[in-house]
Amino acid sequence: DVELRVDAGVQGAILRLPIEIPINGSYVVRQPPRLLGEAPPTVVSPGRILLRLDATDDRGVSSITTWLDRDKIAWQAGTGKKTRMELPVEIPPGPHSLVVMVEDDEGARTRRVFHVRGLDSVPANASGPAP
């Protein structure tokens, strides 16, 4: 067995990953995690949308992290080889970037970026120009 170990000085080992090496000469292929699901709409009324994605990995999903405009808005622990995320996200008026990153148990990451625009609110009494 071979082990990848990352040391951080006085903190000791911060990452230890066993690496399985086949003895039959075949290649070792590590698959990054995947994010599956429909993208949110690109234009929405200001308010809450529900982001639904499934994170999958051949060994195990470690976590899913979500940012809105560089602000972390959610973190969710993985639950095995498949983890479902259902996250309500408040979308204010204007253009926004929604980033979702999944990390597997080996530290490999996959991310998806969604661009969402919240429409400007229209006052209730704005019915157009006066005649």
N, CA, C and O atoms as a GROMACS GRO file, in nm:
protein
  524
    1ASP      N    1   0.084  -0.119   0.000
    1ASP     CA    2   0.000   0.000   0.000
    1ASP      C    3   0.089   0.125   0.000
    1ASP      O    4   0.196   0.128   0.061
    2VAL      N    5   0.040   0.226  -0.071
    2VAL     CA    6   0.108   0.355  -0.076
    2VAL      C    7   0.013   0.457  -0.017
    2VAL      O    8  -0.108   0.448  -0.037
    3GLU      N    9   0.068   0.555   0.055
    3GLU     CA   10  -0.016   0.657   0.116
    3GLU      C   11   0.039   0.794   0.080
    3GLU      O   12   0.159   0.818   0.091
    4LEU      N   13  -0.050   0.885   0.036
    4LEU     CA   14  -0.015   1.023   0.012
    4LEU      C   15  -0.038   1.096   0.143
    4LEU      O   16  -0.146   1.087   0.202
    5ARG      N   17   0.064   1.169   0.188
    5ARG     CA   18   0.053   1.239   0.315
    5ARG      C   19   0.097   1.383   0.297
    5ARG      O   20   0.202   1.410   0.238
    6VAL      N   21   0.016   1.478   0.347
    6VAL     CA   22   0.049   1.620   0.341
    6VAL      C   23   0.069   1.666   0.484
    6VAL      O   24  -0.020   1.654   0.568
    7ASP      N   25   0.188   1.720   0.512
    7ASP     CA   26   0.221   1.769   0.645
    7ASP      C   27   0.214   1.921   0.649
    7ASP      O   28   0.246   1.988   0.551
    8ALA      N   29   0.172   1.975   0.763
    8ALA     CA   30   0.162   2.119   0.782
    8ALA      C   31   0.243   2.160   0.904
    8ALA      O   32   0.188   2.214   1.000
    9GLY      N   33   0.373   2.134   0.900
    9GLY     CA   34   0.463   2.177   1.007
    9GLY      C   35   0.423   2.122   1.142
    9GLY      O   36   0.412   2.001   1.160
   10VAL      N   37   0.402   2.211   1.238
   10VAL     CA   38   0.374   2.171   1.375
   10VAL      C   39   0.238   2.104   1.390
   10VAL      O   40   0.213   2.034   1.488
   11GLN      N   41   0.149   2.123   1.292
   11GLN     CA   42   0.016   2.061   1.299
   11GLN      C   43   0.020   1.914   1.261
   11GLN      O   44  -0.077   1.842   1.286
   12GLY      N   45   0.128   1.869   1.202
   12GLY     CA   46   0.138   1.729   1.162
   12GLY      C   47   0.067   1.702   1.032
   12GLY      O   48   0.050   1.792   0.949
   13ALA      N   49   0.025   1.578   1.014
   13ALA     CA   50  -0.041   1.538   0.889
   13ALA      C   51  -0.181   1.596   0.884
   13ALA      O   52  -0.263   1.572   0.973
   14ILE      N   53  -0.209   1.675   0.778
   14ILE     CA   54  -0.343   1.730   0.762
   14ILE      C   55  -0.423   1.655   0.657
   14ILE      O   56  -0.544   1.674   0.645
   15LEU      N   57  -0.355   1.569   0.581
   15LEU     CA   58  -0.424   1.490   0.480
   15LEU      C   59  -0.350   1.359   0.463
   15LEU      O   60  -0.228   1.357   0.444
   16ARG      N   61  -0.423   1.249   0.469
   16ARG     CA   62  -0.365   1.116   0.445
   16ARG      C   63  -0.459   1.038   0.357
   16ARG      O   64  -0.574   1.013   0.394
   17LEU      N   65  -0.412   1.001   0.240
   17LEU     CA   66  -0.495   0.928   0.145
   17LEU      C   67  -0.427   0.798   0.104
   17LEU      O   68  -0.314   0.801   0.055
   18PRO      N   69  -0.492   0.687   0.124
   18PRO     CA   70  -0.435   0.562   0.073
   18PRO      C   71  -0.449   0.558  -0.078
   18PRO      O   72  -0.551   0.599  -0.133
   19ILE      N   73  -0.348   0.509  -0.145
   19ILE     CA   74  -0.351   0.496  -0.291
   19ILE      C   75  -0.340   0.348  -0.322
   19ILE      O   76  -0.241   0.283  -0.290
   20GLU      N   77  -0.443   0.296  -0.385
   20GLU     CA   78  -0.444   0.156  -0.421
   20GLU      C   79  -0.375   0.139  -0.556
   20GLU      O   80  -0.416   0.198  -0.656
   21ILE      N   81  -0.272   0.060  -0.558
   21ILE     CA   82  -0.198   0.036  -0.681
   21ILE      C   83  -0.224  -0.108  -0.724
   21ILE      O   84  -0.190  -0.202  -0.652
   22PRO      N   85  -0.285  -0.124  -0.842
   22PRO     CA   86  -0.314  -0.261  -0.887
   22PRO      C   87  -0.184  -0.334  -0.922
   22PRO      O   88  -0.090  -0.275  -0.973
   23ILE      N   89  -0.181  -0.462  -0.892
   23ILE     CA   90  -0.060  -0.540  -0.920
   23ILE      C   91  -0.062  -0.604  -1.059
   23ILE      O   92   0.033  -0.670  -1.098
   24ASN      N   93  -0.173  -0.584  -1.133
   24ASN     CA   94  -0.182  -0.644  -1.266
   24ASN      C   95  -0.134  -0.551  -1.377
   24ASN      O   96  -0.145  -0.586  -1.495
   25GLY      N   97  -0.082  -0.433  -1.342
   25GLY     CA   98  -0.029  -0.341  -1.442
   25GLY      C   99  -0.132  -0.247  -1.502
   25GLY      O  100  -0.098  -0.168  -1.590
   26SER      N  101  -0.258  -0.253  -1.458
   26SER     CA  102  -0.358  -0.164  -1.513
   26SER      C  103  -0.341  -0.023  -1.455
   26SER      O  104  -0.276  -0.005  -1.352
   27TYR      N  105  -0.400   0.075  -1.523
   27TYR     CA  106  -0.390   0.214  -1.481
   27TYR      C  107  -0.479   0.241  -1.361
   27TYR      O  108  -0.584   0.179  -1.344
   28VAL      N  109  -0.435   0.334  -1.277
   28VAL     CA  110  -0.516   0.382  -1.166
   28VAL      C  111  -0.588   0.507  -1.215
   28VAL      O  112  -0.523   0.605  -1.253
   29VAL      N  113  -0.719   0.504  -1.216
   29VAL     CA  114  -0.796   0.617  -1.263
   29VAL      C  115  -0.880   0.670  -1.148
   29VAL      O  116  -0.963   0.598  -1.091
   30ARG      N  117  -0.859   0.796  -1.114
   30ARG     CA  118  -0.938   0.860  -1.010
   30ARG      C  119  -1.037   0.953  -1.078
   30ARG      O  120  -0.998   1.041  -1.155
   31GLN      N  121  -1.163   0.935  -1.051
   31GLN     CA  122  -1.268   1.015  -1.111
   31GLN      C  123  -1.302   1.132  -1.020
   31GLN      O  124  -1.321   1.113  -0.900
   32PRO      N  125  -1.310   1.254  -1.076
   32PRO     CA  126  -1.356   1.366  -0.993
   32PRO      C  127  -1.505   1.352  -0.966
   32PRO      O  128  -1.574   1.281  -1.040
   33PRO      N  129  -1.555   1.417  -0.863
   33PRO     CA  130  -1.700   1.410  -0.836
   33PRO      C  131  -1.778   1.482  -0.947
   33PRO      O  132  -1.722   1.561  -1.023
   34ARG      N  133  -1.907   1.452  -0.954
   34ARG     CA  134  -1.993   1.512  -1.057
   34ARG      C  135  -2.110   1.583  -0.990
   34ARG      O  136  -2.157   1.543  -0.884
   35LEU      N  137  -2.154   1.691  -1.056
   35LEU     CA  138  -2.275   1.762  -1.015
   35LEU      C  139  -2.378   1.746  -1.125
   35LEU      O  140  -2.354   1.786  -1.239
   36LEU      N  141  -2.491   1.689  -1.091
   36LEU     CA  142  -2.597   1.663  -1.188
   36LEU      C  143  -2.722   1.738  -1.148
   36LEU      O  144  -2.749   1.757  -1.030
   37GLY      N  145  -2.798   1.780  -1.246
   37GLY     CA  146  -2.923   1.847  -1.219
   37GLY      C  147  -2.942   1.965  -1.312
   37GLY      O  148  -2.853   2.002  -1.387
   38GLU      N  149  -3.061   2.022  -1.305
   38GLU     CA  150  -3.095   2.133  -1.392
   38GLU      C  151  -3.038   2.264  -1.337
   38GLU      O  152  -3.036   2.287  -1.216
   39ALA      N  153  -2.992   2.347  -1.429
   39ALA     CA  154  -2.945   2.480  -1.390
   39ALA      C  155  -3.065   2.564  -1.350
   39ALA      O  156  -3.176   2.544  -1.401
   40PRO      N  157  -3.043   2.658  -1.259
   40PRO     CA  158  -3.154   2.748  -1.225
   40PRO      C  159  -3.186   2.838  -1.345
   40PRO      O  160  -3.103   2.851  -1.435
   41PRO      N  161  -3.303   2.901  -1.347
   41PRO     CA  162  -3.334   2.993  -1.456
   41PRO      C  163  -3.231   3.107  -1.459
   41PRO      O  164  -3.177   3.144  -1.355
   42THR      N  165  -3.205   3.161  -1.577
   42THR     CA  166  -3.106   3.269  -1.587
   42THR      C  167  -3.164   3.404  -1.550
   42THR      O  168  -3.090   3.496  -1.514
   43VAL      N  169  -3.295   3.419  -1.558
   43VAL     CA  170  -3.362   3.543  -1.519
   43VAL      C  171  -3.478   3.506  -1.427
   43VAL      O  172  -3.561   3.422  -1.460
   44VAL      N  173  -3.480   3.571  -1.309
   44VAL     CA  174  -3.585   3.539  -1.210
   44VAL      C  175  -3.638   3.668  -1.148
   44VAL      O  176  -3.569   3.770  -1.147
   45SER      N  177  -3.759   3.662  -1.098
   45SER     CA  178  -3.810   3.772  -1.016
   45SER      C  179  -3.732   3.770  -0.886
   45SER      O  180  -3.696   3.663  -0.838
   46PRO      N  181  -3.705   3.887  -0.828
   46PRO     CA  182  -3.634   3.886  -0.701
   46PRO      C  183  -3.708   3.801  -0.599
   46PRO      O  184  -3.831   3.806  -0.591
   47GLY      N  185  -3.636   3.724  -0.525
   47GLY     CA  186  -3.695   3.636  -0.425
   47GLY      C  187  -3.618   3.507  -0.418
   47GLY      O  188  -3.501   3.500  -0.456
   48ARG      N  189  -3.683   3.406  -0.369
   48ARG     CA  190  -3.618   3.279  -0.341
   48ARG      C  191  -3.637   3.180  -0.456
   48ARG      O  192  -3.747   3.162  -0.508
   49ILE      N  193  -3.525   3.115  -0.494
   49ILE     CA  194  -3.532   3.003  -0.588
   49ILE      C  195  -3.485   2.878  -0.513
   49ILE      O  196  -3.417   2.888  -0.411
   50LEU      N  197  -3.520   2.763  -0.564
   50LEU     CA  198  -3.476   2.637  -0.505
   50LEU      C  199  -3.375   2.573  -0.598
   50LEU      O  200  -3.409   2.536  -0.711
   51LEU      N  201  -3.252   2.560  -0.552
   51LEU     CA  202  -3.145   2.498  -0.630
   51LEU      C  203  -3.140   2.351  -0.592
   51LEU      O  204  -3.120   2.316  -0.475
   52ARG      N  205  -3.159   2.262  -0.692
   52ARG     CA  206  -3.159   2.117  -0.668
   52ARG      C  207  -3.050   2.054  -0.752
   52ARG      O  208  -3.054   2.061  -0.875
   53LEU      N  209  -2.953   1.991  -0.686
   53LEU     CA  210  -2.846   1.923  -0.756
   53LEU      C  211  -2.812   1.793  -0.683
   53LEU      O  212  -2.830   1.782  -0.562
   54ASP      N  213  -2.762   1.696  -0.759
   54ASP     CA  214  -2.712   1.572  -0.702
   54ASP      C  215  -2.561   1.568  -0.723
   54ASP      O  216  -2.513   1.586  -0.834
   55ALA      N  217  -2.487   1.544  -0.616
   55ALA     CA  218  -2.343   1.526  -0.623
   55ALA      C  219  -2.315   1.377  -0.615
   55ALA      O  220  -2.367   1.309  -0.526
   56THR      N  221  -2.234   1.325  -0.708
   56THR     CA  222  -2.201   1.183  -0.707
   56THR      C  223  -2.050   1.166  -0.719
   56THR      O  224  -1.980   1.252  -0.772
   57ASP      N  225  -2.001   1.053  -0.667
   57ASP     CA  226  -1.860   1.020  -0.677
   57ASP      C  227  -1.844   0.869  -0.670
   57ASP      O  228  -1.924   0.799  -0.609
   58ASP      N  229  -1.738   0.819  -0.735
   58ASP     CA  230  -1.716   0.675  -0.737
   58ASP      C  231  -1.677   0.620  -0.600
   58ASP      O  232  -1.695   0.500  -0.575
   59ARG      N  233  -1.625   0.703  -0.512
   59ARG     CA  234  -1.588   0.657  -0.377
   59ARG      C  235  -1.672   0.720  -0.268
   59ARG      O  236  -1.722   0.650  -0.180
   60GLY      N  237  -1.689   0.852  -0.272
   60GLY     CA  238  -1.769   0.917  -0.169
   60GLY      C  239  -1.764   1.068  -0.179
   60GLY      O  240  -1.657   1.126  -0.197
   61VAL      N  241  -1.880   1.132  -0.166
   61VAL     CA  242  -1.889   1.277  -0.164
   61VAL      C  243  -1.855   1.324  -0.022
   61VAL      O  244  -1.913   1.276   0.075
   62SER      N  245  -1.761   1.416  -0.012
   62SER     CA  246  -1.722   1.470   0.118
   62SER      C  247  -1.809   1.589   0.157
   62SER      O  248  -1.859   1.596   0.269
   63SER      N  249  -1.826   1.685   0.062
   63SER     CA  250  -1.905   1.804   0.095
   63SER      C  251  -1.950   1.877  -0.032
   63SER      O  252  -1.896   1.858  -0.140
   64ILE      N  253  -2.051   1.962  -0.012
   64ILE     CA  254  -2.099   2.053  -0.117
   64ILE      C  255  -2.100   2.193  -0.056
   64ILE      O  256  -2.158   2.214   0.051
   65THR      N  257  -2.037   2.288  -0.125
   65THR     CA  258  -2.031   2.426  -0.077
   65THR      C  259  -2.091   2.516  -0.185
   65THR      O  260  -2.069   2.494  -0.304
   66THR      N  261  -2.167   2.617  -0.142
   66THR     CA  262  -2.232   2.708  -0.236
   66THR      C  263  -2.200   2.852  -0.199
   66THR      O  264  -2.202   2.891  -0.082
   67TRP      N  265  -2.169   2.932  -0.303
   67TRP     CA  266  -2.142   3.074  -0.286
   67TRP      C  267  -2.237   3.154  -0.376
   67TRP      O  268  -2.272   3.109  -0.485
   68LEU      N  269  -2.278   3.271  -0.330
   68LEU     CA  270  -2.351   3.368  -0.410
   68LEU      C  271  -2.268   3.495  -0.409
   68LEU      O  272  -2.251   3.558  -0.305
   69ASP      N  273  -2.217   3.533  -0.526
   69ASP     CA  274  -2.134   3.653  -0.539
   69ASP      C  275  -2.018   3.652  -0.439
   69ASP      O  276  -1.995   3.751  -0.369
   70ARG      N  277  -1.946   3.543  -0.431
   70ARG     CA  278  -1.828   3.524  -0.346
   70ARG      C  279  -1.858   3.513  -0.197
   70ARG      O  280  -1.766   3.501  -0.116
   71ASP      N  281  -1.984   3.518  -0.159
   71ASP     CA  282  -2.022   3.498  -0.019
   71ASP      C  283  -2.068   3.353  -0.001
   71ASP      O  284  -2.158   3.308  -0.070
   72LYS      N  285  -2.004   3.282   0.092
   72LYS     CA  286  -2.046   3.143   0.117
   72LYS      C  287  -2.184   3.147   0.181
   72LYS      O  288  -2.205   3.211   0.285
   73ILE      N  289  -2.279   3.076   0.118
   73ILE     CA  290  -2.416   3.077   0.171
   73ILE      C  291  -2.459   2.941   0.224
   73ILE      O  292  -2.559   2.931   0.294
   74ALA      N  293  -2.382   2.834   0.192
   74ALA     CA  294  -2.421   2.703   0.242
   74ALA      C  295  -2.304   2.606   0.235
   74ALA      O  296  -2.218   2.615   0.147
   75TRP      N  297  -2.303   2.512   0.329
   75TRP     CA  298  -2.210   2.399   0.330
   75TRP      C  299  -2.291   2.278   0.374
   75TRP      O  300  -2.370   2.286   0.468
   76GLN      N  301  -2.270   2.167   0.305
   76GLN     CA  302  -2.343   2.045   0.338
   76GLN      C  303  -2.247   1.927   0.335
   76GLN      O  304  -2.170   1.913   0.240
   77ALA      N  305  -2.252   1.845   0.437
   77ALA     CA  306  -2.168   1.724   0.440
   77ALA      C  307  -2.220   1.622   0.340
   77ALA      O  308  -2.340   1.614   0.315
   78GLY      N  309  -2.129   1.544   0.286
   78GLY     CA  310  -2.167   1.437   0.194
   78GLY      C  311  -2.228   1.320   0.270
   78GLY      O  312  -2.208   1.304   0.390
   79THR      N  313  -2.302   1.238   0.196
   79THR     CA  314  -2.369   1.123   0.258
   79THR      C  315  -2.343   0.996   0.177
   79THR      O  316  -2.435   0.921   0.146
   80GLY      N  317  -2.217   0.972   0.145
   80GLY     CA  318  -2.184   0.852   0.068
   80GLY      C  319  -2.154   0.885  -0.077
   80GLY      O  320  -2.102   0.991  -0.108
   81LYS      N  321  -2.187   0.790  -0.164
   81LYS     CA  322  -2.156   0.808  -0.306
   81LYS      C  323  -2.248   0.907  -0.376
   81LYS      O  324  -2.215   0.957  -0.484
   82LYS      N  325  -2.365   0.936  -0.317
   82LYS     CA  326  -2.457   1.032  -0.377
   82LYS      C  327  -2.516   1.119  -0.267
   82LYS      O  328  -2.563   1.070  -0.164
   83THR      N  329  -2.513   1.250  -0.291
   83THR     CA  330  -2.569   1.346  -0.196
   83THR      C  331  -2.660   1.441  -0.271
   83THR      O  332  -2.618   1.501  -0.370
   84ARG      N  333  -2.782   1.456  -0.225
   84ARG     CA  334  -2.877   1.548  -0.286
   84ARG      C  335  -2.873   1.680  -0.211
   84ARG      O  336  -2.873   1.684  -0.088
   85MET      N  337  -2.868   1.789  -0.288
   85MET     CA  338  -2.872   1.922  -0.229
   85MET      C  339  -2.998   1.992  -0.276
   85MET      O  340  -3.023   2.002  -0.397
   86GLU      N  341  -3.078   2.040  -0.183
   86GLU     CA  342  -3.195   2.122  -0.213
   86GLU      C  343  -3.179   2.247  -0.129
   86GLU      O  344  -3.202   2.247  -0.008
   87LEU      N  345  -3.140   2.356  -0.196
   87LEU     CA  346  -3.102   2.477  -0.125
   87LEU      C  347  -3.186   2.596  -0.172
   87LEU      O  348  -3.180   2.632  -0.289
   88PRO      N  349  -3.265   2.657  -0.081
   88PRO     CA  350  -3.332   2.781  -0.118
   88PRO      C  351  -3.230   2.894  -0.120
   88PRO      O  352  -3.153   2.911  -0.026
   89VAL      N  353  -3.230   2.972  -0.229
   89VAL     CA  354  -3.134   3.082  -0.245
   89VAL      C  355  -3.210   3.210  -0.272
   89VAL      O  356  -3.294   3.216  -0.362
   90GLU      N  357  -3.182   3.313  -0.193
   90GLU     CA  358  -3.245   3.443  -0.211
   90GLU      C  359  -3.170   3.519  -0.320
   90GLU      O  360  -3.050   3.545  -0.308
   91ILE      N  361  -3.240   3.554  -0.428
   91ILE     CA  362  -3.180   3.625  -0.541
   91ILE      C  363  -3.230   3.770  -0.540
   91ILE      O  364  -3.347   3.795  -0.568
   92PRO      N  365  -3.141   3.866  -0.509
   92PRO     CA  366  -3.181   4.006  -0.514
   92PRO      C  367  -3.178   4.058  -0.658
   92PRO      O  368  -3.127   3.989  -0.747
   93PRO      N  369  -3.230   4.177  -0.683
   93PRO     CA  370  -3.224   4.234  -0.817
   93PRO      C  371  -3.079   4.248  -0.864
   93PRO      O  372  -2.989   4.272  -0.784
   94GLY      N  373  -3.058   4.232  -0.994
   94GLY     CA  374  -2.926   4.250  -1.054
   94GLY      C  375  -2.862   4.118  -1.093
   94GLY      O  376  -2.918   4.011  -1.070
   95PRO      N  377  -2.741   4.126  -1.154
   95PRO     CA  378  -2.669   4.006  -1.198
   95PRO      C  379  -2.595   3.940  -1.081
   95PRO      O  380  -2.540   4.008  -0.995
   96HIS      N  381  -2.594   3.807  -1.081
   96HIS     CA  382  -2.529   3.733  -0.972
   96HIS      C  383  -2.463   3.607  -1.026
   96HIS      O  384  -2.506   3.550  -1.127
   97SER      N  385  -2.358   3.564  -0.958
   97SER     CA  386  -2.292   3.436  -0.986
   97SER      C  387  -2.323   3.342  -0.870
   97SER      O  388  -2.303   3.377  -0.754
   98LEU      N  389  -2.370   3.224  -0.904
   98LEU     CA  390  -2.399   3.120  -0.806
   98LEU      C  391  -2.301   3.008  -0.835
   98LEU      O  392  -2.305   2.948  -0.943
   99VAL      N  393  -2.213   2.977  -0.739
   99VAL     CA  394  -2.109   2.875  -0.758
   99VAL      C  395  -2.135   2.760  -0.663
   99VAL      O  396  -2.154   2.780  -0.543
  100VAL      N  397  -2.135   2.638  -0.718
  100VAL     CA  398  -2.153   2.517  -0.636
  100VAL      C  399  -2.030   2.430  -0.657
  100VAL      O  400  -1.994   2.400  -0.771
  101MET      N  401  -1.966   2.390  -0.547
  101MET     CA  402  -1.848   2.304  -0.556
  101MET      C  403  -1.870   2.178  -0.473
  101MET      O  404  -1.913   2.184  -0.358
  102VAL      N  405  -1.840   2.064  -0.533
  102VAL     CA  406  -1.846   1.936  -0.462
  102VAL      C  407  -1.704   1.885  -0.448
  102VAL      O  408  -1.624   1.894  -0.541
  103GLU      N  409  -1.674   1.831  -0.330
  103GLU     CA  410  -1.542   1.772  -0.303
  103GLU      C  411  -1.562   1.627  -0.263
  103GLU      O  412  -1.652   1.594  -0.186
  104ASP      N  413  -1.476   1.539  -0.318
  104ASP     CA  414  -1.489   1.398  -0.283
  104ASP      C  415  -1.396   1.363  -0.167
  104ASP      O  416  -1.322   1.448  -0.118
  105ASP      N  417  -1.401   1.238  -0.125
  105ASP     CA  418  -1.323   1.195  -0.009
  105ASP      C  419  -1.173   1.192  -0.034
  105ASP      O  420  -1.095   1.170   0.059
  106GLU      N  421  -1.131   1.213  -0.159
  106GLU     CA  422  -0.989   1.218  -0.192
  106GLU      C  423  -0.940   1.361  -0.215
  106GLU      O  424  -0.823   1.382  -0.247
  107GLY      N  425  -1.028   1.459  -0.199
  107GLY     CA  426  -0.990   1.599  -0.217
  107GLY      C  427  -1.009   1.653  -0.358
  107GLY      O  428  -0.981   1.770  -0.382
  108ALA      N  429  -1.057   1.570  -0.451
  108ALA     CA  430  -1.083   1.618  -0.587
  108ALA      C  431  -1.209   1.704  -0.585
  108ALA      O  432  -1.304   1.675  -0.512
  109ARG      N  433  -1.209   1.810  -0.666
  109ARG     CA  434  -1.322   1.903  -0.667
  109ARG      C  435  -1.377   1.924  -0.807
  109ARG      O  436  -1.305   1.917  -0.906
  110THR      N  437  -1.506   1.950  -0.811
  110THR     CA  438  -1.575   1.989  -0.933
  110THR      C  439  -1.663   2.106  -0.897
  110THR      O  440  -1.727   2.107  -0.791
  111ARG      N  441  -1.668   2.206  -0.985
  111ARG     CA  442  -1.757   2.318  -0.956
  111ARG      C  443  -1.835   2.357  -1.081
  111ARG      O  444  -1.791   2.339  -1.194
  112ARG      N  445  -1.954   2.411  -1.054
  112ARG     CA  446  -2.039   2.465  -1.160
  112ARG      C  447  -2.072   2.608  -1.125
  112ARG      O  448  -2.097   2.641  -1.009
  113VAL      N  449  -2.072   2.693  -1.226
  113VAL     CA  450  -2.104   2.834  -1.209
  113VAL      C  451  -2.233   2.862  -1.285
  113VAL      O  452  -2.245   2.829  -1.403
  114PHE      N  453  -2.327   2.922  -1.217
  114PHE     CA  454  -2.454   2.962  -1.278
  114PHE      C  455  -2.465   3.114  -1.271
  114PHE      O  456  -2.435   3.174  -1.168
  115HIS      N  457  -2.507   3.174  -1.380
  115HIS     CA  458  -2.529   3.319  -1.383
  115HIS      C  459  -2.679   3.344  -1.380
  115HIS      O  460  -2.754   3.299  -1.467
  116VAL      N  461  -2.721   3.417  -1.277
  116VAL     CA  462  -2.863   3.442  -1.254
  116VAL      C  463  -2.884   3.593  -1.242
  116VAL      O  464  -2.807   3.662  -1.174
  117ARG      N  465  -2.986   3.642  -1.306
  117ARG     CA  466  -3.019   3.784  -1.297
  117ARG      C  467  -3.154   3.800  -1.231
  117ARG      O  468  -3.254   3.747  -1.278
  118GLY      N  469  -3.156   3.874  -1.120
  118GLY     CA  470  -3.281   3.907  -1.054
  118GLY      C  471  -3.339   4.032  -1.118
  118GLY      O  472  -3.272   4.135  -1.126
  119LEU      N  473  -3.463   4.023  -1.164
  119LEU     CA  474  -3.527   4.139  -1.227
  119LEU      C  475  -3.546   4.250  -1.125
  119LEU      O  476  -3.563   4.225  -1.006
  120ASP      N  477  -3.543   4.373  -1.175
  120ASP     CA  478  -3.573   4.487  -1.087
  120ASP      C  479  -3.720   4.484  -1.052
  120ASP      O  480  -3.804   4.449  -1.135
  121SER      N  481  -3.752   4.520  -0.928
  121SER     CA  482  -3.892   4.524  -0.887
  121SER      C  483  -3.962   4.640  -0.957
  121SER      O  484  -3.903   4.744  -0.984
  122VAL      N  485  -4.086   4.617  -0.986
  122VAL     CA  486  -4.169   4.720  -1.048
  122VAL      C  487  -4.272   4.764  -0.945
  122VAL      O  488  -4.344   4.679  -0.892
  123PRO      N  489  -4.282   4.895  -0.915
  123PRO     CA  490  -4.382   4.940  -0.818
  123PRO      C  491  -4.523   4.898  -0.861
  123PRO      O  492  -4.553   4.893  -0.980
  124ALA      N  493  -4.607   4.868  -0.764
  124ALA     CA  494  -4.742   4.818  -0.793
  124ALA      C  495  -4.825   4.920  -0.870
  124ALA      O  496  -4.912   4.881  -0.947
  125ASN      N  497  -4.802   5.050  -0.852
  125ASN     CA  498  -4.883   5.151  -0.919
  125ASN      C  499  -4.822   5.195  -1.053
  125ASN      O  500  -4.872   5.288  -1.115
  126ALA      N  501  -4.715   5.130  -1.098
  126ALA     CA  502  -4.652   5.170  -1.225
  126ALA      C  503  -4.721   5.097  -1.338
  126ALA      O  504  -4.687   4.982  -1.368
  127SER      N  505  -4.815   5.160  -1.400
  127SER     CA  506  -4.889   5.098  -1.510
  127SER      C  507  -4.851   5.157  -1.643
  127SER      O  508  -4.917   5.130  -1.743
  128GLY      N  509  -4.747   5.237  -1.647
  128GLY     CA  510  -4.704   5.299  -1.772
  128GLY      C  511  -4.725   5.448  -1.769
  128GLY      O  512  -4.770   5.502  -1.668
  129PRO      N  513  -4.692   5.516  -1.878
  129PRO     CA  514  -4.706   5.662  -1.880
  129PRO      C  515  -4.852   5.706  -1.877
  129PRO      O  516  -4.940   5.637  -1.928
  130ALA      N  517  -4.876   5.820  -1.817
  130ALA     CA  518  -5.013   5.873  -1.810
  130ALA      C  519  -5.056   5.918  -1.948
  130ALA      O  520  -4.973   5.968  -2.025
  131PRO      N  521  -5.185   5.902  -1.982
  131PRO     CA  522  -5.232   5.944  -2.115
  131PRO      C  523  -5.232   6.093  -2.132
  131PRO      O  524  -5.269   6.143  -2.238
   0.00000   0.00000   0.00000
